[in-house]
Amino acid sequence: KQEVTQIPAALSVPEGENLVLNCSFTDSAIYNLQWFRQDPGKGLTSLLLIQSSQREQTSGRLNASLDKSSGRSTLYIAASQPGDSATYLCAVMGTGGFKTIFGAGTRLFVKA
Amino acid sequence: DGGITQSPKYLFRKEGQNVTLSCEQNLNHDAMYWYRQDPGQGLRLIYYSQIVNDFQKGDIAEGYSVSREKKESFPLTVTSAQKNPTAFYLCASSPRQGGTLMNTEAFFGQGTRLTVV
């Protein structure tokens, strides 16, 4: 059974700092991995989608990497800003088509 | 603009009542999903539908029911059989490519917060 773990559960950093959020999964047989952002009381916004054949994806100040063999993904945020404060969720789509397993998220707070 | 609309944003249910959460999308997506989110936990799949008039149970379907009579709509009913319905409910959709795999982005609605009073 696929399990997705995100560490740390919460993180507070000063503005301008580069940071890394971690996501680990137990079953390496995945089709893709997706990072989402969730603001309080809101839905999810897709940030980056990494196909199983890819190693990384980049969008602006965000870079996500994927290492299937070790069951790990990282989300790198460069030059963090207070507007980056949100919960970041990692989701893995495994075999079985529509089975997407979510992590519990990392709550990020960027201090001005 | 294309997107997913969930309504209402807040919903209060009395003990023993059935309530229905609405989810509508104009993205022309085949697949739609319902998730439940509890504090400190990841999203858990309740039901999903790959095509009109077809839907499948997710991991926590007990106490819930759905219908998919139209491509655009996937309403979720929380029945009195669901003993702990207080949670944040999220609807999502995605295009369905070819066979059974969805290898693309999922789009989410803004959620409905359901509280039992």
Interface residues (C-beta under 8 A of the other chain):
Chain A: V4 A9 Y31 N32 Q34 F36 G41 K42 G43 L44 T45 S46 L49 Q51 L89 A91 M93 G97 F98 K99 T100 I101 F102 G103 A104 G105
Chain B: I4 Q6 A31 Y33 Y35 G40 Q41 G42 L43 R44 L45 Y48 Q50 Q56 F88 L90 A92 T100 L101 M102 N103 T104 E105 A106 F107 F108 G109 Q110 G111 R113
